[in-house]
Structures are given as structure tokens and as C-alpha cells.
Amino acid sequence: MFEDLLVQNDFFTTYLSSPTSLLIAAFTSIISVANPLAAMPVFISLTERSSDLERVVIAKKSSFYMFSILLIFLLLGTYIMSFFGISLSGIRIAGGLIILRAAYAMLNPDHSERKISEEAQEAAKDKEDISFSPMAMPMLSGPGSIAVVIGLASQAEGFIDLIIMSGAIVLVALISYGVLRVAPFSAKYIGPTGMNAITRMMGFIAMAIGVQFILNGIGKFFGV
């Protein structure tokens, strides 16, 4: 069945035929780009002087802010783009390009741009609250994640689809909280090599999603 879906011209439109499949597709798309595992080193570094209780609070707030940001763009993103006269085809193509850029960085974690610079990371250590910036944005809900959400919203065919996509965002936020919660304990077991391997795997999935978004946008524009 999965092979049949892959050969369809519109991968995400095919997914819309089943609520469960749509949930899986939306969840996979968002978490592969958000990649909460990549936020673990930054979280550990910025909370090295925090107590366990403070880390729990920061992880909860970061995940909640991430959920709020992505939900806002899911519900309002396409309307904001439409206000500026951007068509759904343009949204999908632009979103696909942003995702491709993020995916390329994930495929080359040793030499690519960082989600947050070392200077910004050092400056964040002096902040009283790092949960919104830089943890929620840009670490967990950066341009790539937002582009995925807007792209998914442009594929929705009704309110039920948006509810299902919102459920996918909830799942991603919960997993992000879990990853941050166990970050101090799991980072030493995963190690840099394991982190790079996971990031590259997520990057490949994200790149496939970005390409499909672009193809969907081009197909929509030409009526294919």
C-alpha cells in the first residue's frame, strides 16, 4: 500500500483520504524538520546551571510555545499569504524551497549552518527565560517547521483536516518535551556520531518532503 502511495502525483493529497494516514503524514513531515533531537545539545548547554525542576519548566514552556507558534501558522498562515497576494502554488513552492534548505543543512550537520549561532547561544545563557527564544524559536519551530505547517494547511480540504493536523502538532510538541526532558541523561548515550546519523536521516525525509511540496505547487499552478 505504501508503495502505491509513493507513485501518486500528489503524495499529500492521497494521504487526505484517510484521517489516520493524514495524521501520520503530518506528524512525519513536521517532526522530521523540527528534529527535536538537534535541540538537545543547545538545551543542555543553556541549562547547565539550572536545577532539574527548572529544566522541566523550561522544557514544558518551550514545547508549549512551539505548539502555539505552529498552530497559529497552521490556522492563519495561508490567510496571511493570501493577504499579500501569494497563491497556494506559490506558498507550496516557497515552503518547499525553505524545507530543502533546512534539509540540506541537516544532511551536512558537520559543515552546515546552525539553527542558532555560537554568539547567540552564549548570549542566551544570560537570559532569564530561554523557553521562547531560542528554544521554541528557532530551535523547535524555525522557518522550516513553519513552512511545513503552512504547506500542509494549503493541502487541507476542510476543518476536519485542520483538526487532524493540529493533533499532529500536539504529538510533535509532546515528543519534543520528552526529548528535552531526558536530554541530560540520553545525550551521553547517543553521542555526536549518533546525533549526526539521526539528523542525516531526518534530513533525507525533509528533503523528500520539500521536493514533493515543490512538485505539488508546480502541478497546482499548471493544473496538472
Secondary structure, DSSP 4 states (H G I P E B T S, - for coil): -HHHHHTSS-HHHHHTT-HHHHHHHHHHHHHHHH-GGGGHHHHHHHTTTS-HHHHHHHHHHHHHHHHHHHHHHHHHHHHHHHHTT--HHHHHHHHHHHHHHHHHHHH-TTTS--SS-HHHHHHHTT-S--IIIIIIIIIIS-HHHHHHHHHHHHH--SHHHHHHHHHHHHHHHHHHHHHHHTHHHHHHHHHHHHHHHHHHHHHHHHHHHHHHHHHHHHHHHHT-
